[in-house]
C-alpha cells in the first residue's frame, strides 16, 4: 500500500493565536488517522530554482486513502474553520511511491 502525504506551503500566515488554535485542532484530528509530521511548522526551508521560502509542513499517512479521509473528516473541517481566511496556503495531497 502506498503512503499518502500532505504537503503544505504557507504563503501568508494569520496571527499566532489563530495558528496555535488551528494546529491544536488539526493535530487532534489527524491523530485519529495515524498521521506523522515529517516537517513541522517553523522548520528551516531553503528554496531553490522557482521555489519560494515559505513555511512548509509535510505530514505522512500509512496510505493515500487515509490522507484523503483525514482531510474530509469532520474534525479536520473544524480545524479549517478555526484557520479562517487569514491564511493562504498551497495544499496538496500526494501519493507516495
N, C-alpha and C positions, 0 to 999 in steps of 0.2 A: 504494500500500500504506500502510495506517495504522500509525503508530508505536505502540509499547507503552511503558507506564510502570509502574515500581514506585513506589508512594507509601507510605512507612513512617513512622509516628509512634511513637516510643518512649515508653511510659507509665512503665516502670521500666527502669533500666539496671543490669546487674550491675557487677562490679568492672572496673577499667581493663584488667587483663591479659586477661580473658575477651573484652572488646570488641575489643581490639587483635588478638587471635588470630583472632576471627571476621572482622574487617574484612580482614585479610591473606588469609584463605582465600576470602572472598567476592569480593574484587577479582580474584583469580586465576581463580576460577570464571567470573565474569561477563565477564571479558576475552575469553573464548572465543566470546562471543555479541555482541561489539561494543558492550557496554554503555558508556554515558557518564553520569557522575554530574553531575546538574544542581544539586542541593542536597546539600551534604556534611554529615556529622555535625559538630555544633558550629557550624553556621551560625546566625545570628540569626533567631529566629522571633518574630513579633508576632501574637498571637491576637486575633481579633475575633468578635463575636456569641457563639455557643456553643462556639467553638474553645478549645482548651487549649494553653498554652505548653509544647510538648513538643519534644524533639529530633526533627527531621524530615529524612528523606532522600528524594530523588527521583532515580530512575535511568531513563534513556531507552534504548530499543532501536529498531532500524530497523523492527521490526514487532511487533505484538501477539503473534504466534505465537512469535517469538524470546523475548519476555518470559516467556511461559508455559514454553517449553522450558528456559530458564535456571533457573527455579525448580525444575523437575522433574529437573534434571541431577544426576548422581551427585556431581560436585564441589561443587555448592551444598549438597547434602544433608549432605556432610561439614562444611561451614561451619555449618550449622544444629546439628549435633551439638555442635560446639565452642561454640556460643552457649549451649547448655544451657537450664536452666529459670529462670535468674536474671534473664531479660529478658522483659518483657511489652510487646508491640507490636501496633499496628493495621497490618496489612499488606494492601495492595490492589494488584492488577494491573489497570490501566486501558488501554483502547484510546483512542488519540488521534483527533482529528477529521480 
